[in-house]
Amino acid sequence: MIYVYEAFSPESICYVTKHGAVIADDYSRAKFSFPSHVKGMEKIEGGISFKMIKYVLSVENDELQSEISENALHIFSQNKDKHASFAYIENVPKHISKYAKSLSKSKLTWIKEEAAKDLVEGLTTCVDSASESLYYPSLAYLAIRGRKIYGSDGKQLSIYTLDEEFQCDKKEVLLHSFATKKLQHLKKEGIAGYAVSGSEVHFLSNDGVIMSLRMGEAEYPDIETLLKLNEKGNEVTIQFSQGFMLTLERLMVVSPEAICVEIVKRKEKGKQVEMTMLATNKLNERVMEKLVVQGMAKDNFDLRIIKFKVSADILYKLLKNANSFTIEIGSNLLKLSGKKGDDKVEHYIAKEEAE
């Protein structure tokens, strides 16, 4: 259960109720059973420091006792060789008690394990593309529409196709990226199902933890139109190997923000193109490397040379876990597909014209 502690801030307050322990923040909350080797917790109802959870889990081989005195929760071993005191708040907010009680007694319809795992995989795949800027609050969310999950910051876009349609009465569900990142911790234990009730999407782990993500009310933009996904232009499709990633890593030493790429069609070699990749920074430091990769120009490709600038950091982040991938170079976008050997994921990166 240590992954629950890792998902939330250690400065948080954990509330112990008659229906389970609850930890919450602005965008998500989780309900779990208090560690069974701590005796006496069933008599306690109040708020405790979340740091206590980590301490208790670190001594799970010992049977511990708990008691309240002098506005503090005391944890000690039977032979008194361990004794810890943590801050204690006597009352539990009504909305916390209501949440814990509703999940223990409600008849949630849990969607099967396979669909839940696929949903979590899609959300955690797209979350890195969501915006972290306060200037674009709506893009801090991930959008679920039918079988599609979208994540974008206006410069990059990730689209994940679910095996089955998301089971919800709403046509669109928004989940904040800050909360969605917590699912990466829940995946460590394994996903058993998901359910939707009220304004929350609930995820159930194999060990019984329920993590609930609050739906957002922002207006998510038509990101496909915003990034002009339909404007193809002249295209080259390139198959890269892990060798390309090594080149990209070396260029990022000089400039993670942007690299310039020049692609030359090698007519004499058929399905090959030659790439020149250049990274420079404000100190005029530079790294330039050339490599030949497998590629194919589309029929409407009428230029011998393509030049563009793209964020090396974004490109690397999206491709670092790939075994193989294809990059389609259009008039304004790079389309990346084939992550982890499947076609369920599409990534797009905006590119600029290079001098």
C-alpha positions in Angstrom: 0.0 0.0 0.0 3.0 2.2 0.0 2.0 3.4 -3.5 -0.9 5.4 -1.9 1.6 7.3 0.2 3.7 8.0 -2.9 0.7 9.3 -4.8 -0.3 12.0 -2.3 1.7 14.7 -0.5 3.3 13.5 2.8 2.0 16.8 4.3 -1.6 15.7 3.7 -4.1 14.8 6.4 -5.4 11.2 6.4 -8.8 10.8 7.9 -9.7 7.6 9.7 -13.5 6.9 9.6 -15.7 3.9 10.6 -15.8 3.0 6.9 -12.1 3.2 6.1 -9.2 5.7 5.8 -9.4 8.5 3.3 -6.8 10.8 1.8 -7.8 13.7 -0.4 -6.6 16.8 -2.3 -8.3 19.2 -4.8 -8.6 16.8 -7.7 -8.6 13.3 -6.2 -9.1 11.2 -3.2 -8.5 7.6 -2.1 -10.1 5.2 0.3 -8.2 2.3 1.8 -8.1 0.0 4.8 -5.8 1.0 7.6 -2.9 -1.5 8.1 -4.2 -4.4 10.1 -1.1 -4.8 12.3 -2.0 -1.5 14.1 -4.4 -2.4 16.9 -6.9 0.1 18.3 -7.5 2.1 15.2 -11.1 0.9 15.0 -11.8 3.1 18.0 -10.4 6.2 16.5 -12.2 8.6 14.2 -10.3 11.8 13.2 -7.5 13.2 11.1 -3.9 12.1 11.4 -0.6 13.1 9.7 -0.2 11.1 6.5 3.4 10.6 7.4 2.2 8.1 10.0 1.2 5.8 7.2 4.7 5.6 5.9 6.1 4.9 9.4 3.5 2.2 10.1 4.2 0.5 6.8 8.0 0.5 7.5 7.4 -1.6 10.7 4.7 -3.9 9.3 6.4 -7.0 10.8 5.7 -5.7 14.3 2.3 -5.7 16.0 1.6 -2.1 17.1 -0.8 -0.4 19.5 -2.5 3.0 19.1 -4.0 5.4 21.5 -5.0 9.1 21.7 -3.7 11.4 24.4 -2.8 15.1 24.6 -4.1 15.8 21.0 -1.7 13.3 19.5 -1.9 9.8 18.1 0.7 7.5 19.7 1.9 4.3 18.0 4.0 1.9 20.0 5.2 -1.7 19.9 4.2 -4.2 22.6 7.7 -4.3 24.2 7.9 -0.5 24.0 11.0 -0.4 21.9 9.2 1.7 19.3 7.1 4.8 20.1 6.0 7.5 17.7 3.6 10.4 18.1 1.8 12.1 15.3 -0.5 15.2 15.0 -4.2 14.3 15.5 -7.4 16.2 14.6 -10.5 15.1 16.5 -13.2 15.7 13.9 -13.7 14.3 10.4 -15.2 16.7 7.7 -18.7 15.6 6.7 -17.8 15.3 3.0 -15.0 12.9 3.9 -17.3 10.7 6.1 -20.0 10.8 3.4 -17.5 9.7 0.7 -16.1 6.8 2.8 -19.6 5.6 3.7 -20.9 5.9 0.1 -18.1 3.7 -1.3 -18.6 1.1 1.4 -22.3 0.7 0.9 -23.0 1.8 -2.6 -23.6 -0.6 -5.4 -21.1 0.7 -7.9 -21.0 -1.0 -11.3 -17.4 -2.0 -11.7 -16.3 -2.3 -15.3 -14.3 -5.4 -16.0 -10.5 -5.6 -15.4 -9.4 -5.6 -19.0 -11.2 -2.4 -19.9 -10.0 -0.7 -16.6 -6.4 -1.6 -17.4 -6.8 -0.2 -20.9 -8.3 3.0 -19.6 -5.5 3.5 -17.1 -2.9 2.8 -19.7 -4.4 5.3 -22.0 -4.6 8.0 -19.3 -1.1 7.5 -18.1 0.2 7.4 -21.7 -1.4 10.8 -22.6 -0.8 12.6 -19.3 2.7 13.8 -20.2 1.3 15.8 -23.1 -1.1 17.8 -20.9 -0.3 21.4 -20.1 1.5 22.4 -16.9 1.0 26.1 -17.6 -1.4 28.3 -15.7 -2.1 30.2 -18.9 -4.0 27.3 -20.4 -6.0 25.8 -17.5 -8.4 23.8 -19.8 -5.4 22.0 -21.3 -4.3 20.8 -17.9 -7.1 18.2 -18.3 -7.2 15.0 -20.2 -10.4 14.5 -22.3 -12.2 11.2 -22.7 -14.6 11.1 -25.7 -16.0 7.7 -26.5 -13.1 5.5 -27.3 -10.6 8.3 -27.5 -8.4 9.9 -24.8 -6.7 13.3 -25.6 -3.9 15.1 -23.9 -2.3 18.3 -25.2 -0.5 21.5 -24.2 -1.1 23.2 -27.6 2.3 22.2 -28.9 2.0 18.5 -28.6 -1.0 16.1 -28.7 -1.4 12.5 -27.6 -4.4 10.4 -28.7 -5.1 6.9 -27.3 -7.7 4.6 -28.7 -9.5 2.4 -26.1 -10.5 -1.1 -27.0 -14.0 -0.4 -25.7 -16.0 2.8 -25.3 -15.7 4.6 -22.0 -18.8 3.7 -19.9 -20.3 7.0 -18.8 -23.5 9.0 -19.6 -21.5 12.1 -20.4 -20.2 12.6 -24.0 -17.0 14.1 -22.6 -15.2 13.5 -19.3 -12.3 15.7 -18.2 -9.8 14.5 -15.6 -7.0 16.8 -14.3 -3.5 15.7 -15.2 -2.3 16.3 -11.6 -4.8 13.6 -10.4 -4.3 11.4 -13.4 -0.6 11.0 -12.7 -1.5 9.3 -9.4 -2.8 6.3 -11.5 0.9 5.6 -12.3 1.3 4.6 -8.7 -2.0 2.6 -8.6 -0.7 0.6 -11.6 2.0 -0.9 -9.5 -0.5 -2.9 -7.5 -2.7 -3.7 -10.5 -6.1 -2.4 -11.7 -9.2 -4.5 -10.9 -11.9 -2.3 -12.4 -13.3 1.2 -12.8 -16.7 2.8 -12.1 -18.4 6.1 -12.6 -20.7 7.8 -10.1 -21.7 11.4 -9.6 -18.8 13.6 -10.6 -16.1 11.1 -10.1 -14.4 8.2 -11.9 -13.3 5.5 -9.4 -10.4 3.1 -9.9 -10.1 -0.1 -7.9 -6.7 -1.7 -7.3 -6.1 -5.4 -6.7 -5.6 -4.9 -3.0 -8.9 -3.0 -2.5 -7.8 0.6 -2.6 -10.3 2.9 -4.4 -8.8 6.0 -6.0 -11.4 8.6 -7.1 -10.7 11.3 -9.7 -13.0 14.3 -9.8 -14.4 15.3 -13.2 -13.5 18.8 -14.4 -15.9 21.4 -15.7 -13.6 23.2 -18.0 -14.3 23.7 -21.7 -11.8 21.5 -23.6 -10.9 22.9 -27.0 -11.2 21.2 -30.4 -7.5 20.3 -30.3 -7.5 18.4 -33.6 -8.6 21.6 -35.4 -6.3 23.8 -33.3 -3.3 21.8 -34.3 -4.5 21.5 -37.9 -4.3 17.7 -38.0 -6.0 17.5 -41.4 -3.4 19.7 -43.1 -1.1 17.1 -44.5 1.2 19.0 -46.9 4.3 17.3 -48.2 5.1 14.2 -46.2 7.9 11.8 -45.5 7.4 8.7 -43.5 10.5 7.5 -41.6 11.2 4.4 -39.6 13.5 5.0 -36.7 15.4 2.6 -34.5 16.9 3.1 -31.0 20.0 4.4 -32.7 18.1 7.6 -33.4 17.4 8.0 -29.7 21.1 7.9 -28.9 21.7 10.7 -31.5 18.8 12.7 -29.9 20.3 12.2 -26.4 23.6 13.6 -27.5 22.0 16.6 -29.1 20.0 17.4 -26.0 23.2 17.9 -24.1 23.6 21.2 -25.9 19.9 22.1 -26.5 16.9 20.3 -25.1 14.6 23.1 -26.2 15.0 22.8 -30.0 16.9 21.1 -32.7 17.0 21.8 -36.4 16.5 18.8 -38.7 17.2 18.6 -42.4 16.0 15.6 -44.5 17.3 14.8 -47.9 15.7 12.2 -50.1 18.3 9.7 -51.3 17.0 8.8 -54.7 19.7 6.3 -55.5 19.0 4.3 -52.4 15.3 3.9 -52.7 13.7 3.6 -49.3 16.3 5.7 -47.4 16.6 9.3 -46.4 19.5 11.2 -45.0 19.1 13.3 -41.9 21.2 16.1 -40.6 20.4 17.1 -37.0 21.8 20.2 -35.4 21.6 21.6 -31.9 22.8 25.0 -30.9 22.4 27.2 -27.8 22.8 30.8 -26.7 26.5 30.3 -26.1 26.9 29.3 -29.7 27.8 25.7 -28.7 26.7 23.2 -31.3 26.5 19.5 -32.1 25.8 18.3 -35.6 25.3 14.6 -36.6 24.3 12.9 -39.8 22.5 9.6 -40.1 20.8 7.5 -42.7 17.4 6.0 -41.9 14.8 3.9 -43.5 12.1 6.1 -45.0 9.7 6.7 -47.8 8.5 9.9 -49.4 4.8 10.2 -50.2 3.8 10.5 -53.9 3.1 14.2 -53.5 6.6 14.9 -52.1 8.1 17.3 -54.5 11.0 18.8 -52.4 14.4 17.4 -52.3 15.1 18.9 -48.9 12.9 19.4 -45.8 14.0 21.7 -43.0 12.3 22.2 -39.7 12.8 22.9 -36.0 11.3 20.8 -33.2 11.5 20.5 -29.5 14.1 17.8 -28.7 12.8 17.5 -25.1 9.2 16.7 -26.2 10.3 14.4 -29.0 12.5 12.4 -26.6 9.9 12.2 -23.9 7.3 10.7 -26.2 9.7 8.2 -27.8 11.8 7.1 -24.9 9.8 3.9 -24.2 9.3 2.9 -27.8 10.7 -0.2 -29.3 10.0 1.0 -32.8 8.1 4.0 -34.2 7.2 5.8 -37.4 7.4 9.6 -37.9 5.3 11.2 -40.6 6.5 14.7 -41.4 3.7 17.0 -42.6 3.4 20.7 -43.3 3.0 21.7 -39.7 3.2 18.5 -37.5 5.3 15.5 -36.8 3.1 12.4 -36.3 4.6 9.7 -34.1 3.0 6.3 -34.0 3.8 2.7 -33.1 4.8 3.3 -29.5 5.5 0.1 -27.7 4.9 -1.8 -30.9 1.1 -1.0 -31.2 -1.1 1.3 -33.2 -3.3 2.4 -30.3 -1.3 5.6 -29.6 -0.7 8.6 -31.8 1.5 11.5 -30.8 1.7 14.8 -32.7 4.3 17.6 -32.2 4.1 21.0 -33.8 7.1 22.0 -35.8 8.5 25.3 -37.0 10.3 26.3 -40.1 14.0 26.3 -39.8 16.3 28.9 -41.3 
